[in-house]
């Protein structure tokens, strides 16, 4: 492994650990990964995909996954309508709609194609709404995040030459001026009433 490959895996590990910490993410939750291996190499998205780069990104992500226990989900490119690579058991447990395709470098992208071959029983799903995401190379992962997305600026702003954007999600804050977002003490709850 070259110094560059170690650096990419290490950088992914650092920014993903920051996302996990900031979002309070834990075992059983989901993180979507959108990756342009072309952009990591300093090329225009969709022009120079490389599974060797995907392997490095996957390695860094799996280091954090092994510690936290989240479920990684890998976004395909627009040629597969940004479908997502996931373990079949996870997709079935969540009731996600399966899509019939196998991602390859030219239709799905190098990252999704690599991830597909690493999983025990992979499948593609059409859409998800998940807890957090990391976007390496401006691949537009927002469609797969739950409302409300909270942007997070990572300490490392680029992986290779690709810009990194991240977000975790939080529940919607509903209600007006009387809404409460944490369980009040008994004393506080008896001081106001609502009919």
FENKA-V612486 format. One record per run of one state. SS is the DSSP state (2 for helix, 1 for strand, 0 for the rest). FROM is the first residue (numbers start at 1). TO is the last residue. If there is no record, write none. Layout:
SS:FROM:TO
SS:FROM:TO
//
This chain:
0:1:2
2:3:23
0:24:29
1:30:35
0:36:36
2:37:40
0:41:50
2:51:68
0:69:70
1:71:75
0:76:77
2:78:80
0:81:83
1:84:87
2:88:94
0:95:97
1:98:99
0:100:103
1:104:104
0:105:106
1:107:108
0:109:109
2:110:118
0:119:121
1:122:125
0:126:129
1:130:130
0:131:131
1:132:136
0:137:141
2:142:144
1:145:145
0:146:148
1:149:152
0:153:157
1:158:159
0:160:161
1:162:169
0:170:185
2:186:191
0:192:195
//
